[in-house]
Amino acid sequence: METRSMSRVLRPTALFSSCIGVVLLAGCTSSSPAPLDMVATTDDEDRGSVGVESAAAGPGSPDPAPGAGCDELSVELQSALDAAVDVQRLPGAAAAVHLGGCSWLGAAGVADTEADVAIQPGDLFRAGSITKTFVSTLALMLRAEGRLSLDDAVSAYVGGVPRGEQISVRQILNHTSGVFDYTALDEFWTAAFDDPTRAWTPAELIALAASKPPYFEPGRGFAYSNTNYIIAGLIVEAASGEPIGELLRARVLEPAGLAHTYLDGAEEALPGLVHGYGRSRGELVEMTSAIDASAAGAAGALVSTTGDLTRFYRKVLDGTLLGPAELEEMTAWVDAPLGEVTGYGLGLSRRESPLGVQVGHDGGIWGFTSSSYYAVDKDASITVLVNLDGGDVGRIVDDLSNVLITP
């Protein structure tokens, strides 16, 4: 099969000079250094508290890096985050780390470059394609209840999908459908930027993708496509009979205690979204709401915090939200030779890191990049959110991973 880059996101590739990497946007830098204001906190629910928490470690939970206690680890993690913002010349970043009995939230840089407002650890960011894991989780919940089968044809739920009668729900969720990615079309970005307030319907986005030939026959390759998850959103709505925003809140956000997360465009926004930026000719450009959130929809419209995303992946992967059979399906990997990401499951990436294998997802969307991973065997979670389109979040995840393993 032809290897295509994993454009995990919804980003204008022609209008701004963002660096587009294969998987984790490696090698990208942003504009001039921003003033740094750092805060470290450990309470996922308290967006203003400062400190580091030492919790009772569960059975088999590893200690922090040899010789490092939680307080020392907090200082080292904050230093690594400060350095990353400085080296990459990012407007700002927030991060969360959980390792055994230690939990830390930190921030560096600014949420608004004009007002010089410091980012706080609990600020909201657009999460981009991390949305996909949430949608896949909903599909697997419905599968557990017998309301859909992963082997069902897409045409049983959604019309207008090219070869929908030959494509399975599973192939939509693991990007082996061959369906063309609408975000690869210049005409989509031109239309979206010409009318930033335009509300896009899923049918319109699918029709854009249908105007191009599929990448390959269903099941005969891997090609990361945002169109797959626009379709997935419609599948879960059809199978459940509920709007995706309501379903997500009732089945995932509230049960998991994700109080600072919402699907933009599908429900009322929460206050606290930081400003997101792109670059044009070396200058930062405000991109926070450059396009209506409906252009991302179930493929990338989620807004969240580092604390909520860290909590979400732990609750998915520890069996709180999904049963053993569903987790087995979610982690049935197909080859995805895309840099650090070596496998893709159902809305879930497998990534190689200094901590070993991590599972989670990355995201990119106008003004923001994101990464949230859990090294299950090490009980180590790392989430990084950056308010720049093209920030190298993967490098920051590795920088923080190195802190956790360095003696």
Disulfide bonds with the S-S distance in Angstrom:
Cys70-Cys102 1.83
